[in-house]
């Protein structure tokens, strides 16, 4: 790839070890819209609404489970599984709402970008790869393939700015498929 050329999804898949894997390119293509989005949510509206919706859904699930108990019927396991998933998801949604130590909100699109790349990476590599220069380059290339500007303001290509997103993603073992 030329230095001034925009990376392609095929380039990103190759970096991730998925050269020629159609499913990987399909996954990159499917999530590109979310990474490409220009919705930054600077006033926290989207994150606040997402948090409130998750809390309401969890409340509904618990009321529904109580209704099954009151009727003496077995509650479907899916209700309990959804409640457990929301319990795990709520801190992540809340973390998106908090500013970083530098006072800036975290751009969820970067989490999505790192999550997609990490999920494909894990299919081909035994480690999370958060410290891998190759995985970090794949994140940067996917970011730019989704029409986002380089993450390093001076265009120097500092890839370590992806390490935190990858380490955070690795800790939660993204369920992105």
C-alpha positions in Angstrom: 0.0 0.0 0.0 1.3 3.5 -0.9 2.1 5.7 2.0 -0.5 8.3 1.0 -3.2 5.8 0.0 -6.2 5.2 2.2 -6.2 1.6 3.7 -8.8 -0.8 2.5 -10.8 -3.3 4.5 -8.8 -6.0 2.7 -5.6 -4.4 4.0 -6.9 -4.4 7.5 -8.0 -8.0 7.3 -4.5 -9.0 6.1 -2.9 -7.2 9.0 -5.2 -9.0 11.4 -4.1 -12.4 9.9 -7.4 -12.9 8.1 -6.1 -12.4 4.5 -8.7 -13.8 2.2 -11.2 -14.6 5.0 -14.5 -13.3 3.6 -16.2 -13.4 7.0 -13.6 -11.0 8.4 -14.1 -8.5 5.6 -17.8 -8.8 6.1 -17.5 -8.1 9.8 -15.3 -5.1 9.1 -17.8 -3.9 6.5 -20.8 -4.4 8.8 -19.3 -2.3 11.6 -17.7 0.4 9.4 -20.9 2.4 9.5 -20.6 2.8 13.3 -17.0 3.7 13.1 -17.6 6.1 10.2 -20.4 7.8 12.0 -20.0 11.5 12.8 -22.1 11.2 15.9 -19.7 12.2 18.7 -22.3 12.9 21.4 -20.4 15.9 23.0 -23.3 16.8 25.3 -23.7 13.2 26.6 -27.3 12.8 25.3 -26.9 9.5 23.6 -24.9 7.9 26.4 -27.4 9.2 29.0 -30.3 7.8 27.0 -28.6 4.5 26.5 -27.9 4.2 30.2 -31.5 5.0 31.1 -32.8 2.6 28.5 -30.6 -0.2 29.8 -31.8 0.5 33.4 -35.5 0.5 32.2 -35.0 -2.8 30.3 -33.4 -4.4 33.4 -36.3 -3.2 35.5 -38.7 -4.7 33.0 -36.8 -8.0 33.0 -37.0 -8.2 36.8 -40.7 -7.4 36.9 -41.3 -10.0 34.2 -39.3 -12.6 36.3 -41.4 -11.7 39.4 -44.6 -12.2 37.4 -43.5 -15.7 36.4 -42.7 -16.5 40.0 -46.1 -15.1 41.2 -47.9 -17.3 38.7 -45.8 -20.3 39.8 -44.4 -20.8 36.3 -40.8 -21.3 35.3 -39.1 -18.1 34.1 -37.3 -18.5 30.8 -33.5 -18.6 31.2 -33.2 -15.9 28.6 -34.7 -13.4 31.0 -32.0 -14.2 33.6 -29.3 -14.2 30.9 -30.4 -10.8 29.6 -30.5 -9.4 33.2 -27.0 -10.7 33.8 -25.8 -9.2 30.5 -27.2 -5.8 31.3 -25.6 -5.9 34.8 -22.2 -6.4 33.0 -23.0 -3.8 30.3 -24.2 -1.0 32.6 -20.7 -0.2 33.9 -19.4 0.0 30.4 -22.1 2.4 29.3 -21.4 4.4 32.4 -17.7 4.4 31.6 -18.4 6.0 28.3 -20.1 8.9 30.1 -17.1 9.7 32.2 -14.4 12.0 31.0 -10.9 10.8 30.8 -8.1 12.1 33.1 -7.5 14.8 30.5 -11.2 15.9 30.8 -12.3 14.7 27.4 -15.0 12.1 26.8 -13.9 8.9 25.2 -15.0 8.5 21.6 -17.1 5.3 21.5 -16.3 4.9 17.8 -12.7 4.2 18.8 -13.9 1.4 21.2 -16.0 0.0 18.3 -13.0 0.1 16.0 -10.7 -1.5 18.5 -13.3 -4.1 19.4 -13.9 -5.2 15.8 -10.1 -5.5 15.1 -9.5 -7.3 18.4 -12.3 -9.8 17.8 -10.9 -10.8 14.4 -7.4 -10.8 15.8 -8.4 -13.3 18.5 -9.6 -15.7 15.8 -6.1 -16.0 14.5 -3.7 -15.3 17.4 -3.4 -16.8 20.9 -2.9 -13.5 22.7 -5.1 -10.4 23.0 -2.5 -8.4 21.1 -3.1 -5.1 23.0 0.6 -4.4 22.8 1.1 -5.6 19.2 2.3 -3.0 16.8 0.5 -5.0 14.0 -2.9 -4.9 15.8 -2.5 -1.2 16.6 -1.7 -0.5 13.0 -4.8 -2.5 11.9 -6.9 -0.4 14.3 -5.4 2.8 12.8 -5.9 1.5 9.2 -9.5 0.5 9.9 -10.2 3.9 11.5 -8.9 5.6 8.4 -10.6 3.1 6.0 -13.8 4.2 7.7 -13.1 7.8 6.6 -11.8 9.0 9.9 -8.7 11.3 10.1 -5.4 9.9 11.5 -5.6 9.6 15.3 -2.2 11.3 15.7 -2.8 15.0 15.3 0.6 15.5 13.7 -0.1 12.5 11.3 3.1 10.9 12.6 1.3 7.6 13.0 1.8 7.1 16.7 0.0 3.9 17.2 0.2 3.6 21.0 -2.9 5.7 21.3 -4.8 2.4 20.4 -3.2 0.5 23.2 -5.6 1.7 25.9 -8.7 0.9 23.7 -7.3 -2.6 23.0 -6.4 -3.3 26.6 -9.9 -2.2 27.7 -11.4 -4.3 25.0 -9.3 -7.3 25.9 -10.3 -7.0 29.5 -14.0 -7.3 28.6 -13.5 -9.9 25.8 -15.8 -8.2 23.3 -18.7 -10.3 22.2 -18.7 -8.6 18.8 -19.4 -11.0 15.9 
